[in-house]
């Protein structure tokens, strides 16, 4: 007679009874006599058990089950590489294997499992090697939130995924492999279209308490849209000679400038919405796709997005769980809006040249968007733990000291300047400058041709001159076309601003003329325009903080508004007392008549 603990016995007895029913096997008399069938078993019965979830307690009894086809290791923690290998060698006929949350496992060898059909390897933070996958013809592969492989193993892993997906296998892999996978396809002249429907991509959700699911899963098309955006960001702002510190600072600055905390999603199942219509996946606001495509997310979305961006530019980082004191939550409150009232939180751990730092991108983004100085940038473990209780980071040896405040400001100033310069490279003035340079070069060639011909008549002078004149006129048309297009875009933007703010942006105003006893049109002076610009920008900020316009739109409209007022101020008269008197008269007239004159 075999005695098993109750929590193991319940599952074992259920499997045995199901097997007997399915195969019309009557229950033996000796089994009928067992007093407690949930804890006591005949040894011969255990051969019917084909599936087992292994925890630290079950590990002591695993040798009792000779015919296991499916094993689930989840949270055993004590199990070592050697113990796992011994178990897998004892069961060469395994068809399904799951290894999840095993922090001690660094290597898994599947070489002996020739019948393996389903494989799930999830959230094993120290796993670095998986052997024996090359020759497997699997039906399903799930692999995410493990330690990412080195370059050589990553290339081999991408090949395995492609080959299995091409043969119809269902593959679900970590979103962070998208960059490596696309590089592998390009280098080997393979097409994503051949396998994309058989591959899905996952990000782990650490906070099951409120998510009721342990991951967000995207289709290839969904993730590729976000990945393409991430790739463009890295390509646009990161230079080959940038240090790892500088790369981190640039992407940190970009996140602070472009991604808002998604307060509304907290009350809507962590799903982003616009105008009441849900966007993206359930719990999507916890992930990188929402942050990149919609510019909004909650804490884990910030860290997942930084992970993706840093992965693309070769910097190692990790989404790290922590617990915060509720009193600290107002840190990310903007205009009275408050973050989630639970204490689970996500921050970023980053490896910069072997030095481990922690950063709270979420809190710093909110501080930046409130106009406050950032203070959670590249901190030591000791400093981050002053208001974040880290989870599962006991064995991590971080940098001895946080990056100094002076160094932080230096790096963020560098990052801000890089972003500003890179954005400027794509502004209309840059394109216009290119046209003007081409125009100047052609004019110079025309002048040279005419000078040479004046000294010694050239046989093909008229023909060559006509070619240059036509080229000049063509560039001139391009400049006019470009200018008209930009003017139309600007007019459209200004009209949108006027509708948003409920005002009219103009360099003219009506004032009451005492001599004429009637209002007349005059130009606003530079001081008036400057004050008006400040008021309109303040209202624009209020609309942004109220959540009525997105961050990207807020930035673009702000630039257009600045451009418009700069143009108006160039033509405006300087401020003088007469204009001030006129303005006061205008205000008096407005008060007397009870209405505004524009």
ChimeraX attribute file (.defattr): number of C-alpha atoms within 10 A of each C-alpha:
attribute: neighborCount
match mode: 1-to-1
recipient: residues
	/A:1	9
	/A:2	13
	/A:3	15
	/A:4	16
	/A:5	13
	/A:6	14
	/A:7	12
	/A:8	18
	/A:9	18
	/A:10	14
	/A:11	15
	/A:12	24
	/A:13	20
	/A:14	12
	/A:15	18
	/A:16	19
	/A:17	16
	/A:18	14
	/A:19	15
	/A:20	14
	/A:21	12
	/A:22	9
	/A:23	8
	/A:24	9
	/A:25	11
	/A:26	9
	/A:27	13
	/A:28	10
	/A:29	8
	/A:30	9
	/A:31	14
	/A:32	10
	/A:33	9
	/A:34	14
	/A:35	9
	/A:36	13
	/A:37	17
	/A:38	19
	/A:39	18
	/A:40	18
	/A:41	21
	/A:42	15
	/A:43	12
	/A:44	11
	/A:45	18
	/A:46	19
	/A:47	14
	/A:48	19
	/A:49	23
	/A:50	18
	/A:51	19
	/A:52	19
	/A:53	16
	/A:54	20
	/A:55	17
	/A:56	14
	/A:57	12
	/A:58	16
	/A:59	16
	/A:60	10
	/A:61	15
	/A:62	14
	/A:63	11
	/A:64	14
	/A:65	19
	/A:66	14
	/A:67	15
	/A:68	23
	/A:69	18
	/A:70	20
	/A:71	20
	/A:72	17
	/A:73	22
	/A:74	19
	/A:75	16
	/A:76	20
	/A:77	16
	/A:78	13
	/A:79	17
	/A:80	16
	/A:81	14
	/A:82	12
	/A:83	13
	/A:84	16
	/A:85	15
	/A:86	11
	/A:87	14
	/A:88	20
	/A:89	16
	/A:90	14
	/A:91	18
	/A:92	17
	/A:93	17
	/A:94	23
	/A:95	18
	/A:96	20
	/A:97	21
	/A:98	17
	/A:99	22
	/A:100	23
	/A:101	19
	/A:102	23
	/A:103	19
	/A:104	16
	/A:105	23
	/A:106	17
	/A:107	17
	/A:108	20
	/A:109	16
	/A:110	21
	/A:111	17
	/A:112	16
	/A:113	21
	/A:114	15
	/A:115	15
	/A:116	23
	/A:117	17
	/A:118	19
	/A:119	22
	/A:120	19
	/A:121	23
	/A:122	22
	/A:123	19
	/A:124	23
	/A:125	19
	/A:126	16
	/A:127	22
	/A:128	16
	/A:129	16
	/A:130	17
	/A:131	11
	/A:132	13
	/A:133	19
	/A:134	16
	/A:135	10
	/A:136	16
	/A:137	18
	/A:138	22
	/A:139	16
	/A:140	19
	/A:141	20
	/A:142	19
	/A:143	20
	/A:144	24
	/A:145	24
	/A:146	21
	/A:147	16
	/A:148	18
	/A:149	16
	/A:150	10
	/A:151	10
	/A:152	8
	/A:153	15
	/A:154	17
	/A:155	16
	/A:156	15
	/A:157	20
	/A:158	19
	/A:159	17
	/A:160	17
	/A:161	25
	/A:162	25
	/A:163	15
	/A:164	23
	/A:165	23
	/A:166	17
	/A:167	15
	/A:168	17
	/A:169	21
	/A:170	21
	/A:171	24
	/A:172	22
	/A:173	23
	/A:174	19
	/A:175	27
	/A:176	23
	/A:177	20
	/A:178	19
	/A:179	17
	/A:180	17
	/A:181	19
	/A:182	16
	/A:183	15
	/A:184	19
	/A:185	15
	/A:186	12
	/A:187	9
	/A:188	10
	/A:189	9
	/A:190	14
	/A:191	12
	/A:192	16
	/A:193	10
	/A:194	12
	/A:195	21
	/A:196	16
	/A:197	16
	/A:198	21
	/A:199	23
	/A:200	20
	/A:201	24
	/A:202	22
	/A:203	23
	/A:204	23
	/A:205	20
	/A:206	21
	/A:207	17
	/A:208	11
	/A:209	10
	/A:210	13
	/A:211	16
	/A:212	10
	/A:213	14
	/A:214	14
	/A:215	21
	/A:216	21
	/A:217	22
	/A:218	20
	/A:219	15
	/A:220	20
	/A:221	13
	/A:222	16
	/A:223	20
	/A:224	19
	/A:225	14
	/A:226	20
	/A:227	25
	/A:228	13
	/A:229	16
	/A:230	23
	/A:231	17
	/A:232	13
	/A:233	16
	/A:234	18
	/A:235	13
	/A:236	15
	/A:237	18
	/A:238	21
	/A:239	13
	/A:240	8
	/A:241	8
	/A:242	11
	/A:243	14
	/A:244	17
	/A:245	15
	/A:246	18
	/A:247	25
	/A:248	26
	/A:249	23
	/A:250	25
	/A:251	23
	/A:252	24
	/A:253	22
	/A:254	18
	/A:255	22
	/A:256	21
	/A:257	19
	/A:258	19
	/A:259	26
	/A:260	25
	/A:261	26
	/A:262	25
	/A:263	21
	/A:264	20
	/A:265	22
	/A:266	18
	/A:267	10
	/A:268	13
	/A:269	14
	/A:270	21
	/A:271	22
	/A:272	28
	/A:273	17
	/A:274	11
	/A:275	6
	/A:276	7
	/A:277	8
	/A:278	13
	/A:279	14
	/A:280	16
	/A:281	18
	/A:282	17
	/A:283	26
	/A:284	26
	/A:285	31
	/A:286	34
	/A:287	27
	/A:288	31
	/A:289	30
	/A:290	26
	/A:291	27
	/A:292	23
	/A:293	17
	/A:294	22
	/A:295	20
	/A:296	26
	/A:297	32
	/A:298	30
	/A:299	23
	/A:300	26
	/A:301	31
	/A:302	33
	/A:303	28
	/A:304	27
	/A:305	26
	/A:306	26
	/A:307	22
	/A:308	24
	/A:309	26
	/A:310	23
	/A:311	17
	/A:312	20
	/A:313	17
	/A:314	10
	/A:315	19
	/A:316	19
	/A:317	23
	/A:318	21
	/A:319	21
	/A:320	22
	/A:321	20
	/A:322	19
	/A:323	16
	/A:324	18
	/A:325	13
	/A:326	12
	/A:327	10
	/A:328	13
	/A:329	17
	/A:330	15
	/A:331	14
	/A:332	22
	/A:333	17
	/A:334	17
	/A:335	10
	/A:336	10
	/A:337	14
	/A:338	16
	/A:339	20
	/A:340	20
	/A:341	12
	/A:342	13
	/A:343	15
	/A:344	20
	/A:345	22
	/A:346	28
	/A:347	26
	/A:348	24
	/A:349	24
	/A:350	24
	/A:351	17
	/A:352	18
	/A:353	11
	/A:354	10
	/A:355	13
	/A:356	21
	/A:357	25
	/A:358	26
	/A:359	23
	/A:360	25
	/A:361	27
	/A:362	27
	/A:363	25
	/A:364	23
	/A:365	27
	/A:366	21
	/A:367	20
	/A:368	15
	/A:369	20
	/A:370	14
	/A:371	9
	/A:372	11
	/A:373	12
	/A:374	19
	/A:375	16
	/A:376	22
	/A:377	25
	/A:378	27
	/A:379	23
	/A:380	22
	/A:381	24
	/A:382	15
	/A:383	16
	/A:384	20
	/A:385	15
	/A:386	9
	/A:387	14
	/A:388	22
	/A:389	18
	/A:390	18
	/A:391	12
	/A:392	12
	/A:393	13
	/A:394	7
	/A:395	6
	/A:396	9
	/A:397	12
	/A:398	20
	/A:399	19
	/A:400	14
	/A:401	14
	/A:402	21
	/A:403	16
	/A:404	12
	/A:405	12
	/A:406	9
	/A:407	11
	/A:408	19
	/A:409	16
	/A:410	14
	/A:411	19
	/A:412	21
	/A:413	15
	/A:414	16
	/A:415	23
	/A:416	19
	/A:417	13
	/A:418	17
	/A:419	21
	/A:420	12
	/A:421	13
	/A:422	14
	/A:423	12
	/A:424	12
	/A:425	13
	/A:426	11
	/A:427	11
	/A:428	12
	/A:429	13
	/A:430	12
	/A:431	13
	/A:432	15
	/A:433	12
	/A:434	12
	/A:435	16
	/A:436	15
	/A:437	11
	/A:438	15
	/A:439	18
	/A:440	14
	/A:441	11
	/A:442	19
	/A:443	16
	/A:444	12
	/A:445	14
	/A:446	18
	/A:447	12
	/A:448	12
	/A:449	16
	/A:450	17
	/A:451	12
	/A:452	12
	/A:453	15
	/A:454	10
	/A:455	8
	/A:456	9
	/A:457	11
	/A:458	13
	/A:459	9
	/A:460	9
	/A:461	14
	/A:462	12
	/A:463	10
	/A:464	13
	/A:465	16
	/A:466	12
	/A:467	12
	/A:468	17
	/A:469	16
	/A:470	12
	/A:471	16
	/A:472	19
	/A:473	13
	/A:474	13
	/A:475	18
	/A:476	16
	/A:477	12
	/A:478	14
	/A:479	19
	/A:480	13
	/A:481	12
	/A:482	16
	/A:483	15
	/A:484	12
	/A:485	12
	/A:486	14
	/A:487	12
	/A:488	12
	/A:489	13
	/A:490	17
	/A:491	14
	/A:492	13
	/A:493	19
	/A:494	19
	/A:495	15
	/A:496	13
	/A:497	20
	/A:498	15
	/A:499	11
	/A:500	14
	/A:501	15
	/A:502	10
	/A:503	12
	/A:504	12
	/A:505	20
	/A:506	13
	/A:507	18
	/A:508	15
	/A:509	15
	/A:510	18
	/A:511	25
	/A:512	21
	/A:513	14
	/A:514	9
	/A:515	6
	/A:516	8
	/A:517	8
	/A:518	10
	/A:519	15
	/A:520	11
	/A:521	12
	/A:522	13
	/A:523	18
	/A:524	23
	/A:525	21
	/A:526	21
	/A:527	16
	/A:528	19
	/A:529	21
	/A:530	15
	/A:531	11
	/A:532	14
	/A:533	18
	/A:534	13
	/A:535	12
	/A:536	20
	/A:537	18
	/A:538	12
	/A:539	14
	/A:540	22
	/A:541	17
	/A:542	14
	/A:543	16
	/A:544	18
	/A:545	20
	/A:546	14
	/A:547	14
	/A:548	14
	/A:549	16
	/A:550	19
	/A:551	21
	/A:552	16
	/A:553	11
	/A:554	18
	/A:555	17
	/A:556	11
	/A:557	19
	/A:558	18
	/A:559	12
	/A:560	18
	/A:561	21
	/A:562	14
	/A:563	13
	/A:564	18
	/A:565	18
	/A:566	16
	/A:567	11
	/A:568	20
	/A:569	18
	/A:570	10
	/A:571	13
	/A:572	18
	/A:573	13
	/A:574	13
	/A:575	13
	/A:576	11
	/A:577	8
	/A:578	9
	/A:579	18
	/A:580	15
	/A:581	12
	/A:582	16
	/A:583	19
	/A:584	14
	/A:585	16
	/A:586	21
	/A:587	17
	/A:588	14
	/A:589	17
	/A:590	15
	/A:591	11
	/A:592	9
	/A:593	10
	/A:594	9
	/A:595	10
	/A:596	11
	/A:597	14
	/A:598	13
